[in-house]
Amino acid sequence: MGTSVGGGKAVPRYLQIADEIVQQIRAGVLKPGDMVPSESELVERYGVSGGTIRKAMVEVRASGLVETRHGKGSIVKDRPPVRLRSSDRFRASHRRGGKAAYLAESEQSGATAKVSVLYIGPMEAPEDIAERLGVEAGTQVLARRRLYFRNGTPVETASSYLPWDVVKDIPELFAENPGPGGIYARLEDYGHTFTEFVETLTARAAAKAEASELALSPGAPVVHLIRNAVTTEGRVVEVCDTLMAADQFVFQYRIPAAD
C-alpha cells in the first residue's frame, strides 16, 4: 500500500523499496562490490510479492548504481566521483596538450571518459541564454549538445550555445569532433583568448526526462551548472548549460585569500 506524501499523492511500494536500496548505496551501507540482497531476501524483508521486488530492482538498476550479472544477481558498482578542480580543468596547458576540460578532469580521477554528441546546429537562443550572450532572445546561435559518460555510465549532459557571428567562420565548431582541446581550443585558434570562466551552480531534483537520460532514479539529486566563457575583450563567446548526477561529482575550488 502506498504512503501518502506531499500533495496527497501515494508513492507505490516498489518505488519506496527502490529508494531505500538506493539510499543504502549512497550512504555506504551497501558498499562497492557488495551484492544487493536477493529477490527472496527482499521479499521476506519487505513482506511484498516477487513482482513488487522485480519492479523495485528495475528502478535500482536505472539509477546506475548497480550492475546485474547473469546467474549472480546485482552488485554495487564502484563509482568514485569525478573531482572538479575549477582552477585546473580550464588551464590553457590542458588545451595546448589537446585535452578538453571533461577529459582532463576524468583523467585526474582515473576514469575512462566518453562523449556522445546528440545535436549540433543552429537554434533560437532561449531568453536566459540570450541574456548571458548579450543578444536578443530568439537570435540564431550555434548549439552543441553532448552526453558524457564515465566508465560507461552517463553522468552529465551539456549544451553549449555560441554566438553565430563568432562561429560562422570556424568550421571545426560544426563538426562532431572539434579537434584536440575541444571547442575552447578552436575559439582560441581564431583569436578569442579567454580571461575567465564564470560558473553558477544550483542543486535540485531531476525531472523525469533528465533522470532517464542520466540513468537516475526519478527525483534523484542533480547539480545544474551554467558557465559563461569570457574573453579578454569582455565578451561571452559561449554559455554552457550542464546537468550532472550529483553523486558523481565533488566540487573543489581554490579561492585566493589576497585582494
C-alpha positions as CSV (number, residue, x, y, z in Angstrom):
1,M,0.0,0.0,0.0
2,G,1.4,3.4,-1.0
3,T,2.4,6.0,1.6
4,S,0.8,9.5,1.2
5,V,3.3,12.3,0.6
6,G,3.2,15.9,-0.4
7,G,0.2,16.8,-2.5
8,G,-1.8,13.8,-1.2
9,K,-0.2,11.5,-3.8
10,A,0.7,7.9,-3.0
11,V,4.1,6.6,-3.6
12,P,3.9,3.0,-4.9
13,R,5.5,0.4,-2.6
14,Y,8.0,-0.7,-5.2
15,L,9.3,2.9,-5.6
16,Q,9.6,3.2,-1.8
17,I,11.7,0.0,-1.7
18,A,13.8,1.1,-4.7
19,D,14.5,4.4,-3.0
20,E,15.5,2.7,0.3
21,I,18.0,0.4,-1.6
22,V,19.4,3.4,-3.5
23,Q,19.8,5.4,-0.3
24,Q,21.6,2.5,1.4
25,I,24.1,2.5,-1.5
26,R,24.6,6.3,-1.4
27,A,25.1,6.2,2.4
28,G,27.6,3.4,2.1
29,V,25.5,0.7,3.9
30,L,25.9,-1.2,0.7
31,K,29.4,-0.7,-0.5
32,P,31.0,-1.0,-3.9
33,G,31.4,-4.7,-4.6
34,D,28.6,-5.8,-2.3
35,M,25.8,-7.9,-3.6
36,V,22.3,-6.4,-3.3
37,P,20.1,-8.9,-1.3
38,S,18.4,-11.5,-3.5
39,E,14.8,-11.3,-4.6
40,S,13.8,-13.9,-1.9
41,E,15.6,-12.0,0.8
42,L,13.9,-8.7,-0.2
43,V,10.5,-10.4,-0.4
44,E,11.0,-11.6,3.2
45,R,12.4,-8.3,4.4
46,Y,9.6,-6.1,3.0
47,G,6.7,-8.5,3.1
48,V,5.8,-8.0,-0.6
49,S,5.5,-10.1,-3.7
50,G,8.3,-11.1,-6.0
51,G,6.7,-8.9,-8.7
52,T,7.0,-5.8,-6.5
53,I,10.7,-6.6,-5.8
54,R,11.4,-7.1,-9.5
55,K,9.8,-3.7,-10.3
56,A,11.8,-2.1,-7.5
57,M,15.0,-3.6,-8.9
58,V,14.3,-2.1,-12.3
59,E,14.3,1.3,-10.7
60,V,17.5,0.5,-8.7
61,R,19.3,-0.6,-11.9
62,A,18.1,2.6,-13.6
63,S,19.9,4.6,-11.0
64,G,23.2,3.3,-12.5
65,L,24.4,2.4,-9.0
66,V,24.3,-1.4,-9.6
67,E,25.1,-3.8,-12.4
68,T,23.3,-7.2,-12.8
69,R,25.4,-10.3,-13.6
70,H,23.6,-13.3,-15.1
71,G,23.3,-16.0,-12.6
72,K,24.9,-13.9,-9.8
73,G,22.5,-11.1,-9.1
74,S,23.1,-7.3,-8.7
75,I,26.3,-5.9,-7.4
76,V,27.0,-2.3,-6.3
77,K,29.2,-0.5,-8.8
78,D,32.5,1.1,-7.9
79,R,31.8,4.7,-8.9
80,P,34.3,7.1,-7.5
81,P,33.2,10.7,-8.1
82,V,34.9,12.9,-10.6
83,R,36.7,15.7,-8.7
84,L,36.2,19.1,-10.4
85,R,39.1,21.4,-9.9
86,S,37.9,24.7,-11.3
87,S,41.3,26.3,-11.1
88,D,42.8,23.3,-13.0
89,R,40.4,21.9,-15.6
90,F,40.3,25.0,-17.8
91,R,44.0,25.6,-17.7
92,A,45.4,26.6,-21.1
93,S,48.1,23.9,-20.8
94,H,45.3,21.3,-21.0
95,R,44.0,22.8,-24.2
96,R,47.5,23.0,-25.6
97,G,48.0,19.4,-24.7
98,G,44.9,18.5,-26.7
99,K,42.6,17.8,-23.7
100,A,39.2,19.4,-23.3
101,A,38.1,20.1,-19.7
102,Y,36.0,16.9,-19.2
103,L,38.8,14.6,-20.5
104,A,41.3,16.4,-18.3
105,E,39.2,16.1,-15.1
106,S,38.3,12.4,-15.9
107,E,41.9,11.6,-16.3
108,Q,42.7,13.1,-13.0
109,S,40.2,10.8,-11.3
110,G,41.5,7.7,-13.2
111,A,38.2,7.3,-15.1
112,T,37.6,6.3,-18.7
113,A,35.7,9.1,-20.4
114,K,33.4,9.0,-23.5
115,V,31.4,11.8,-25.2
116,S,28.3,11.2,-27.3
117,V,27.2,14.2,-29.4
118,L,23.5,14.5,-29.5
119,Y,23.0,17.6,-31.6
120,I,25.0,20.3,-33.5
121,G,23.3,23.0,-35.4
122,P,21.5,26.4,-35.4
123,M,18.7,27.2,-32.9
124,E,17.0,30.3,-31.5
125,A,18.6,31.4,-28.3
126,P,16.4,30.9,-25.2
127,E,15.8,34.1,-23.2
128,D,18.2,33.2,-20.3
129,I,20.9,32.1,-22.7
130,A,20.5,35.2,-24.9
131,E,20.8,37.4,-21.9
132,R,24.1,35.8,-21.0
133,L,25.4,36.1,-24.6
134,G,24.3,39.7,-24.9
135,V,21.9,39.1,-27.8
136,E,18.2,39.3,-28.3
137,A,16.1,36.3,-27.3
138,G,15.4,34.2,-30.5
139,T,18.6,35.2,-32.1
140,Q,20.2,32.4,-34.1
141,V,23.1,30.7,-32.2
142,L,25.1,27.5,-32.6
143,A,24.0,24.8,-30.2
144,R,26.2,21.8,-29.3
145,R,24.5,19.2,-27.0
146,R,26.6,16.3,-25.6
147,L,26.1,13.4,-23.2
148,Y,29.2,12.5,-21.2
149,F,30.0,9.0,-19.8
150,R,32.4,7.9,-17.1
151,N,33.3,4.2,-17.1
152,G,30.3,3.6,-19.3
153,T,27.8,5.3,-17.1
154,P,26.1,8.6,-18.2
155,V,27.0,11.3,-15.7
156,E,26.5,14.7,-17.4
157,T,24.7,16.4,-20.2
158,A,26.0,19.7,-21.6
159,S,24.6,22.2,-24.1
160,S,26.9,24.9,-25.4
161,Y,25.5,28.0,-27.1
162,L,27.8,30.2,-29.2
163,P,27.1,33.5,-31.0
164,W,26.6,32.9,-34.7
165,D,28.9,35.8,-35.7
166,V,31.7,34.1,-33.7
167,V,31.3,30.6,-35.0
168,K,30.2,31.0,-38.7
169,D,33.8,31.2,-39.8
170,I,35.1,28.4,-37.6
171,P,34.1,25.2,-39.4
172,E,35.5,22.9,-36.7
173,L,32.8,24.0,-34.3
174,F,30.2,22.5,-36.6
175,A,32.0,19.1,-36.6
176,E,31.2,16.3,-34.1
177,N,34.8,16.3,-33.1
178,P,36.1,19.9,-33.0
179,G,39.7,18.6,-32.6
180,P,42.3,18.5,-29.8
181,G,41.5,20.7,-26.8
182,G,37.8,20.9,-27.7
183,I,35.8,24.0,-28.6
184,Y,37.7,26.3,-26.4
185,A,41.0,25.5,-28.1
186,R,39.3,26.2,-31.5
187,L,38.0,29.5,-30.3
188,E,41.5,30.5,-29.2
189,D,42.9,29.4,-32.5
190,Y,40.7,32.0,-34.1
191,G,41.7,34.8,-31.8
192,H,39.2,34.5,-28.9
193,T,41.5,34.4,-25.9
194,F,39.9,33.6,-22.5
195,T,40.3,35.6,-19.4
196,E,37.8,33.8,-17.1
197,F,35.1,31.2,-16.8
198,V,32.2,32.2,-14.5
199,E,30.1,29.3,-13.1
200,T,26.7,29.3,-11.3
201,L,25.6,26.1,-9.5
202,T,22.3,25.1,-8.1
203,A,21.0,21.7,-6.8
204,R,17.6,20.3,-7.4
205,A,15.7,17.1,-8.2
206,A,16.0,15.6,-11.7
207,A,12.9,15.9,-13.9
208,K,11.6,12.6,-15.4
209,A,13.3,13.0,-18.8
210,E,16.6,14.2,-17.2
211,A,16.6,11.2,-14.8
212,S,16.0,8.9,-17.8
213,E,18.9,10.4,-19.8
214,L,21.3,10.1,-16.9
215,A,20.1,6.7,-15.8
216,L,19.0,8.0,-12.4
217,S,16.0,7.2,-10.2
218,P,13.1,9.6,-10.6
219,G,13.7,12.7,-8.4
220,A,17.4,11.9,-7.9
221,P,19.5,14.9,-7.0
222,V,21.4,16.7,-9.8
223,V,23.6,19.7,-10.0
224,H,22.7,22.4,-12.6
225,L,25.7,24.4,-13.7
226,I,25.8,27.3,-16.1
227,R,29.1,28.6,-17.3
228,N,30.0,31.8,-19.2
229,A,33.3,31.7,-21.1
230,V,34.6,35.3,-21.2
231,T,37.3,36.6,-23.4
232,T,39.9,39.3,-22.7
233,E,37.6,41.7,-24.6
234,G,34.9,41.0,-22.0
235,R,32.7,39.2,-24.4
236,V,30.8,35.9,-23.5
237,V,31.5,33.7,-26.5
238,E,30.0,30.5,-25.0
239,V,27.3,29.6,-22.5
240,C,27.4,26.0,-21.3
241,D,24.3,24.7,-19.6
242,T,25.2,21.5,-17.8
243,L,23.3,18.9,-15.7
244,M,25.3,16.5,-13.6
245,A,24.4,13.4,-11.5
246,A,25.1,14.8,-8.0
247,D,26.6,11.6,-6.7
248,Q,29.2,11.6,-9.4
249,F,31.0,14.9,-8.7
250,V,32.9,16.7,-6.0
251,F,33.5,20.4,-6.5
252,Q,36.8,21.7,-5.3
253,Y,37.7,25.3,-5.7
254,R,40.8,27.3,-5.0
255,I,39.9,30.7,-3.7
256,P,42.7,33.3,-3.3
257,A,42.8,35.0,0.1
258,A,44.6,38.1,-1.0
259,D,43.0,41.1,-2.7
